[in-house]
Amino acid sequence: MNILILGSGGREHAMAWKLSQSNQNINIFVAPGNAGTSVLATNIDIDPMDFTLVKQCAVSVNADMVIVGPEAPLVKGVRDFFEADDELCSIPVIGPCRKGAMLEGSKDFAKDFMVRHAIPTARYKTFTGESVQEAEIFLRSLNSPYVLKADGLAAGKGVLIIDELSDALIELREMLGGRFGDAGKKVVIEEYLSGIELSVFILTDGISYKILPEAKDYKRIGEGDSGKNTGGMGAVSPVPFATPEFMAKVEERIIIPTIEGLKKEDISYKGFIFFGLMNVNGEPYVIEYNARMGDPETEVVMPRIKSDLLDLFTGVAAGDLDSRDFEIEESAAVTVMMVSGGYPDEYKKGKVIRGLNNVRESLVFHAGTHEHEGDVVTSGGRVLAITSVGGSKEEALAKSYASAAMIDFEGAYFRRDIGFDLK
């Protein structure tokens, strides 16, 4: 069986790693992939956003299944593209149709969907450049801090949390004035929810679903959750406050209404749903949806899935996911991101990475690397996800930090307090 994974980061490397453990005979291709995926799969250097090239790739490798890692191809409609093409329509795509991907592709669509289906979320309103004055009035009606969200995809930079009203008003005008391009033509202003965040994931065939291991990620660049937001500096799974009682609320109030809402609106959804949640005094609220797995959360979720991932994907494609075996490891998994100096602002690429072969007790998922003249070099802000499994969070963290100390590249940085707020 030939599996094509679209994407180039740690999420795609972790999926390829998990799929490579399947009992079934498979060949894995990753487009474009990275230096890590090249060890266990065949990389194909194409842009996943160029659907003509994606088609050529799928046909050339005789793909039996396509797994879409990042959000942008889903929002652009890669699954719809496959289903409308005579040569591709028989190849199942793990990922929602374009309309389903709007749960992530449009903050306004997602919030409106939640309201329509009585899914708990923060109070909000959406504004355009023609309604700046109304936006300012609504902003003034809220208490600090202020939450501004670009409606569309903005490479993880479109959500601002601002303490001072004067700063929020300036940022609002800049966003509606084109700061995020088309993604910011509409801006969602919402009430700030105070609590602790949690990432919950499901895999669904559109009818039934499996709840995957939950995770908590750490977005800020600095220790103690200080400094600028990043794509994620680390993650932990399981999460102590995600008790059976709390997760029962999540399933009843959020997961089931979401699946039922998609059915009612005739939205074909076959893939992952990421629920970005806030635990507010024991009550779950949805901050955001993603139409794919998170990164770096995938790097801690995949090692905790005992079942054959390919069998689960086959269940999604066949519409019989409910009948597939699904087990979760009891052990803890953590990941620590090693990033380039200067990230999330300007950083240099092409730095040689040394010490990868010294790591024995951790999994090293590549997030931003490629091969150059026989060396593995940096090619992104987030470079490596050092993932470890242990009997406890503390044991797993000790392994990851020991492994991170063995790896070096110019400007390498990682947070040394991942999981600090979890007891």
Wavefront OBJ file of the C-alpha trace (Angstrom):
o trace
v 0.000 0.000 0.000
v 1.380 3.392 -1.003
v 0.747 6.284 1.398
v 1.362 9.913 0.443
v 1.694 12.448 3.275
v 1.535 16.148 2.407
v 3.662 18.413 4.596
v 7.196 19.083 5.805
v 7.199 19.457 9.586
v 7.367 17.592 12.859
v 3.694 16.648 12.622
v 4.254 14.874 9.306
v 7.455 13.195 10.560
v 5.601 11.883 13.623
v 2.769 10.531 11.454
v 5.225 8.874 9.084
v 7.021 7.326 12.071
v 3.780 5.943 13.479
v 2.616 4.637 10.092
v 5.978 2.920 9.587
v 5.122 0.692 12.583
v 2.047 -0.710 10.838
v 1.727 -4.472 10.482
v 0.635 -3.879 6.905
v 3.082 -3.729 4.016
v 3.313 -0.038 3.097
v 5.492 2.424 1.246
v 5.474 5.963 2.622
v 6.047 9.097 0.546
v 6.233 12.590 2.060
v 5.857 15.743 -0.008
v 8.004 17.693 0.473
v 9.219 16.136 3.770
v 12.451 16.947 5.581
v 15.762 15.385 6.611
v 13.988 13.279 9.238
v 11.263 11.846 7.028
v 13.883 10.848 4.431
v 15.151 8.180 6.846
v 11.873 6.215 6.873
v 10.093 7.445 3.739
v 10.724 8.775 0.250
v 10.653 12.556 0.054
v 9.212 14.237 -3.033
v 10.100 17.916 -3.419
v 6.822 19.572 -4.362
v 4.684 22.360 -2.934
v 1.523 20.856 -1.346
v -0.349 24.006 -2.381
v 0.250 23.287 -6.071
v -2.521 20.794 -6.716
v -1.353 20.079 -10.262
v 1.964 18.873 -8.871
v 0.170 17.019 -6.078
v -1.847 15.160 -8.702
v 1.282 14.268 -10.672
v 2.892 13.056 -7.468
v -0.091 10.936 -6.396
v -0.318 9.327 -9.836
v 3.434 8.711 -10.134
v 3.674 6.896 -6.777
v 0.371 5.070 -7.388
v -0.961 6.440 -4.085
v -3.611 4.387 -2.311
v -4.239 7.076 0.337
v -3.329 10.716 0.894
v -2.898 12.179 4.379
v -2.934 15.971 4.598
v -0.808 17.344 7.423
v -1.029 21.184 7.267
v -4.130 23.337 7.175
v -3.479 25.444 4.069
v -4.100 22.703 1.441
v -7.276 21.684 3.279
v -8.605 25.239 3.337
v -7.746 25.577 -0.349
v -9.769 22.408 -1.036
v -7.323 19.595 -1.752
v -9.866 16.914 -0.895
v -12.487 18.524 -3.146
v -9.830 18.614 -5.896
v -9.242 14.863 -5.583
v -12.940 14.031 -5.519
v -13.614 16.098 -8.653
v -10.773 14.540 -10.673
v -11.453 11.334 -12.638
v -7.928 10.009 -12.038
v -7.864 10.838 -8.328
v -11.428 10.348 -7.099
v -10.812 6.734 -6.006
v -7.928 7.784 -3.705
v -9.178 8.501 -0.173
v -7.952 11.741 1.369
v -7.635 11.960 5.150
v -8.801 15.504 5.749
v -12.069 17.447 5.499
v -13.591 19.037 2.432
v -13.009 22.746 1.967
v -16.212 23.727 3.747
v -15.285 21.551 6.732
v -11.796 23.084 6.794
v -13.461 26.479 7.257
v -13.684 25.525 10.945
v -10.049 26.602 10.887
v -9.947 28.701 7.737
v -12.426 31.279 9.026
v -12.663 32.315 12.675
v -16.016 33.939 11.903
v -17.394 30.729 10.352
v -16.157 28.701 13.333
v -17.665 31.019 15.929
v -20.961 31.175 14.064
v -20.969 27.349 13.815
v -20.495 27.115 17.586
v -23.358 29.507 18.230
v -25.642 27.624 15.814
v -24.997 24.355 17.625
v -24.887 25.666 21.217
v -21.207 24.824 21.708
v -19.709 26.798 24.617
v -17.372 29.577 23.490
v -16.526 33.181 24.345
v -18.842 36.070 23.438
v -17.731 37.693 20.161
v -18.509 39.923 17.182
v -16.970 40.139 13.708
v -16.025 43.369 11.945
v -14.677 44.582 8.598
v -12.852 47.698 7.450
v -16.235 49.346 6.869
v -17.265 48.860 10.500
v -14.202 50.110 12.375
v -16.206 52.472 14.571
v -18.609 49.707 15.624
v -15.582 47.490 16.340
v -14.069 50.134 18.592
v -17.346 50.508 20.489
v -17.530 46.740 21.043
v -13.886 46.622 22.090
v -14.487 49.325 24.686
v -17.378 47.281 26.118
v -15.016 44.444 27.052
v -12.644 44.073 29.963
v -8.872 43.681 29.590
v -7.150 41.727 28.140
v -8.511 42.108 24.622
v -8.576 39.291 22.058
v -8.299 40.125 18.340
v -8.317 37.384 15.711
v -7.727 37.692 11.981
v -10.550 35.766 10.332
v -8.380 33.758 7.930
v -5.133 31.805 8.065
v -2.240 33.992 9.153
v 0.573 31.480 9.725
v -0.151 31.306 13.447
v 0.342 35.056 13.904
v -3.246 36.243 13.547
v -4.334 36.018 17.197
v -3.429 38.938 19.465
v -4.035 39.171 23.223
v -3.484 42.754 24.373
v -3.590 44.200 27.883
v -4.109 47.902 27.169
v -7.216 49.256 25.413
v -5.198 51.953 23.627
v -2.865 49.315 22.163
v -5.816 47.112 21.197
v -7.434 49.994 19.309
v -4.206 50.597 17.363
v -3.810 46.905 16.547
v -7.446 46.684 15.460
v -7.011 49.478 12.905
v -3.757 47.941 11.645
v -5.395 44.525 11.224
v -8.380 45.922 9.356
v -5.991 48.108 7.389
v -4.258 45.120 5.798
v -1.631 43.963 8.284
v -2.482 40.303 7.625
v -3.576 40.739 4.021
v -6.705 38.865 2.997
v -6.686 36.931 6.293
v -7.438 40.161 8.155
v -10.210 41.542 5.961
v -12.478 40.491 8.801
v -11.478 40.576 12.467
v -13.135 38.659 15.270
v -13.123 40.415 18.634
v -13.973 38.138 21.508
v -14.255 38.161 25.250
v -11.155 36.911 27.049
v -11.553 33.643 28.916
v -9.385 33.156 31.991
v -8.259 29.604 32.639
v -5.785 26.965 31.470
v -5.599 25.722 27.893
v -5.929 22.167 26.648
v -5.759 20.545 23.213
v -8.216 17.728 22.503
v -8.203 15.769 19.245
v -10.529 13.388 17.507
v -10.260 11.318 14.357
v -13.614 10.988 12.621
v -15.140 9.325 9.566
v -17.955 11.870 9.692
v -20.220 9.547 11.642
v -18.240 8.055 14.521
v -15.026 9.233 16.141
v -12.095 8.228 18.327
v -10.891 10.597 21.046
v -7.090 10.710 20.841
v -4.747 11.426 23.762
v -5.090 15.037 24.908
v -2.111 17.384 25.161
v -1.049 20.774 26.443
v 1.341 22.869 24.399
v 3.453 25.889 25.298
v 3.298 28.786 22.839
v 5.464 31.483 24.402
v 9.139 31.696 23.479
v 10.302 32.420 27.022
v 10.278 30.400 30.218
v 7.366 30.956 32.544
v 5.216 31.537 29.437
v 6.833 34.897 28.719
v 7.655 36.678 25.481
v 6.162 36.339 22.030
v 3.894 33.596 20.760
v 5.455 30.883 18.607
v 4.179 27.852 16.751
v 4.790 25.863 19.926
v 7.838 25.299 22.157
v 6.826 21.950 23.607
v 3.951 19.732 24.650
v 2.886 17.299 27.355
v 0.456 14.346 27.341
v -1.512 13.300 29.341
v -2.778 16.456 31.043
v -3.550 16.019 34.767
v -6.645 18.242 34.865
v -8.223 16.396 31.910
v -9.936 14.036 34.324
v -12.622 11.554 33.208
v -15.218 13.965 34.608
v -13.829 16.915 32.643
v -13.460 14.894 29.451
v -17.059 13.675 29.782
v -18.131 17.342 29.671
v -15.921 17.909 26.633
v -17.464 14.971 24.804
v -21.060 15.786 25.717
v -20.955 19.558 25.248
v -18.377 19.972 22.484
v -17.379 16.859 20.541
v -20.832 15.355 19.998
v -22.490 18.697 19.076
v -19.651 19.384 16.635
v -20.056 16.034 14.853
v -23.836 16.373 14.838
v -23.566 19.953 13.594
v -21.385 18.892 10.671
v -23.915 16.201 9.783
v -26.856 18.611 9.980
v -25.080 21.068 7.707
v -24.177 18.287 5.254
v -20.448 18.936 5.632
v -18.353 15.892 4.717
v -15.660 15.566 7.341
v -13.145 12.706 7.280
v -10.047 13.479 9.289
v -8.826 15.149 12.441
v -10.547 17.849 14.462
v -8.416 19.788 16.936
v -10.382 21.433 19.735
v -8.440 24.259 21.349
v -10.104 24.456 24.747
v -10.000 26.619 27.833
v -10.696 25.060 31.212
v -12.555 27.809 33.059
v -13.102 26.676 36.641
v -13.708 23.116 35.510
v -15.938 24.039 32.556
v -14.679 23.557 28.962
v -14.995 26.326 26.352
v -13.824 26.235 22.736
v -11.190 28.828 21.857
v -10.627 27.544 18.335
v -11.003 24.642 15.952
v -8.220 23.306 13.746
v -8.954 21.052 10.792
v -5.798 18.989 11.351
v -3.528 17.771 14.126
v -1.544 20.311 16.115
v 2.203 20.734 16.077
v 4.010 20.031 18.447
v 1.061 18.128 19.969
v 1.201 15.425 17.273
v 4.697 14.570 18.495
v 3.319 13.551 21.923
v 0.004 12.107 20.731
v 1.415 9.621 18.209
v 3.709 7.810 20.698
v 0.701 7.270 23.009
v -1.459 5.547 20.382
v -1.061 1.771 20.714
v -3.260 0.903 17.747
v -2.230 0.673 14.093
v -2.632 4.206 12.697
v -3.049 2.931 9.148
v -5.933 0.722 10.284
v -7.593 3.786 11.832
v -7.112 5.800 8.629
v -8.551 2.911 6.628
v -11.581 3.037 8.921
v -11.964 6.743 8.217
v -11.817 6.158 4.470
v -14.243 3.219 4.614
v -16.665 4.912 7.009
v -16.363 2.133 9.598
v -14.005 3.769 12.094
v -16.273 2.718 14.943
v -15.362 -0.937 14.375
v -11.598 -0.364 14.475
v -9.459 -1.241 17.493
v -8.238 1.765 19.444
v -5.975 1.718 22.509
v -3.928 4.376 24.269
v -0.631 3.907 26.114
v -0.771 4.775 29.801
v 2.745 6.252 29.740
v 3.528 9.971 29.571
v 5.024 11.676 26.515
v 6.659 15.084 26.287
v 8.322 17.045 23.529
v 10.806 19.887 23.780
v 11.280 22.069 20.695
v 14.764 23.171 19.715
v 14.483 26.414 17.739
v 16.743 28.756 15.792
v 18.248 31.772 17.510
v 16.069 34.839 16.956
v 12.856 32.860 16.453
v 9.964 33.837 16.326
v 11.487 36.963 14.772
v 14.289 36.877 12.211
v 16.574 33.861 12.252
v 19.245 32.340 10.030
v 18.939 29.082 8.129
v 21.491 26.559 6.943
v 23.131 25.921 10.304
v 24.685 22.445 10.539
v 23.067 20.220 13.183
v 25.453 17.993 15.115
v 24.897 15.178 17.596
v 21.719 13.634 16.178
v 23.289 10.180 16.125
v 24.126 10.438 19.831
v 20.473 10.394 20.903
v 19.315 6.997 22.178
v 16.484 7.550 24.673
v 14.344 10.015 22.709
v 12.608 10.312 19.374
v 13.838 13.243 17.305
v 11.112 14.539 14.994
v 12.379 17.026 12.429
v 10.348 20.229 12.116
v 12.561 22.520 10.035
v 15.499 20.672 8.489
v 16.870 19.571 5.146
v 19.961 17.822 3.861
v 22.801 19.802 2.299
v 26.056 18.299 1.063
v 25.803 15.369 3.436
v 24.850 17.429 6.498
v 21.493 17.948 8.191
v 20.954 21.708 8.399
v 18.317 24.036 9.785
v 15.638 25.332 7.427
v 13.042 26.813 9.790
v 12.437 28.583 13.072
v 11.333 25.443 14.857
v 13.987 22.865 14.047
v 13.648 19.662 16.110
v 11.037 18.162 18.429
v 12.784 16.052 21.061
v 10.123 13.590 22.226
v 10.429 11.104 25.059
v 8.171 8.586 26.752
v 8.315 7.664 30.430
v 6.366 6.419 33.395
v 5.808 10.040 34.417
v 6.037 13.507 32.926
v 9.174 14.131 34.977
v 10.900 10.984 33.710
v 10.043 11.795 30.101
v 11.209 15.408 30.473
v 14.527 14.301 31.953
v 15.120 12.129 28.874
v 14.228 14.927 26.452
v 16.443 17.474 28.156
v 19.353 15.025 28.294
v 18.890 14.331 24.583
v 18.611 18.029 23.716
v 21.955 18.583 25.451
v 23.552 16.137 23.001
v 22.405 18.094 19.942
v 23.886 21.378 18.829
v 23.576 23.953 16.071
v 24.503 27.628 16.035
v 21.946 29.664 17.986
v 20.048 26.610 19.271
v 17.535 27.423 22.006
v 14.905 25.499 23.949
v 12.717 26.162 26.959
v 13.801 24.336 30.092
v 10.433 24.560 31.877
v 8.010 22.607 29.674
v 5.245 21.212 31.887
v 6.126 23.633 34.695
v 2.482 24.508 35.396
v 1.190 20.933 35.614
v 1.268 19.182 38.959
l 1 2 3 4 5 6 7 8 9 10 11 12 13 14 15 16 17 18 19 20 21 22 23 24 25 26 27 28 29 30 31 32 33 34 35 36 37 38 39 40 41 42 43 44 45 46 47 48 49 50 51 52 53 54 55 56 57 58 59 60 61 62 63 64 65 66 67 68 69 70 71 72 73 74 75 76 77 78 79 80 81 82 83 84 85 86 87 88 89 90 91 92 93 94 95 96 97 98 99 100 101 102 103 104 105 106 107 108 109 110 111 112 113 114 115 116 117 118 119 120 121 122 123 124 125 126 127 128 129 130 131 132 133 134 135 136 137 138 139 140 141 142 143 144 145 146 147 148 149 150 151 152 153 154 155 156 157 158 159 160 161 162 163 164 165 166 167 168 169 170 171 172 173 174 175 176 177 178 179 180 181 182 183 184 185 186 187 188 189 190 191 192 193 194 195 196 197 198 199 200 201 202 203 204 205 206 207 208 209 210 211 212 213 214 215 216 217 218 219 220 221 222 223 224 225 226 227 228 229 230 231 232 233 234 235 236 237 238 239 240 241 242 243 244 245 246 247 248 249 250 251 252 253 254 255 256 257 258 259 260 261 262 263 264 265 266 267 268 269 270 271 272 273 274 275 276 277 278 279 280 281 282 283 284 285 286 287 288 289 290 291 292 293 294 295 296 297 298 299 300 301 302 303 304 305 306 307 308 309 310 311 312 313 314 315 316 317 318 319 320 321 322 323 324 325 326 327 328 329 330 331 332 333 334 335 336 337 338 339 340 341 342 343 344 345 346 347 348 349 350 351 352 353 354 355 356 357 358 359 360 361 362 363 364 365 366 367 368 369 370 371 372 373 374 375 376 377 378 379 380 381 382 383 384 385 386 387 388 389 390 391 392 393 394 395 396 397 398 399 400 401 402 403 404 405 406 407 408 409 410 411 412 413 414 415 416 417 418 419 420 421 422 423
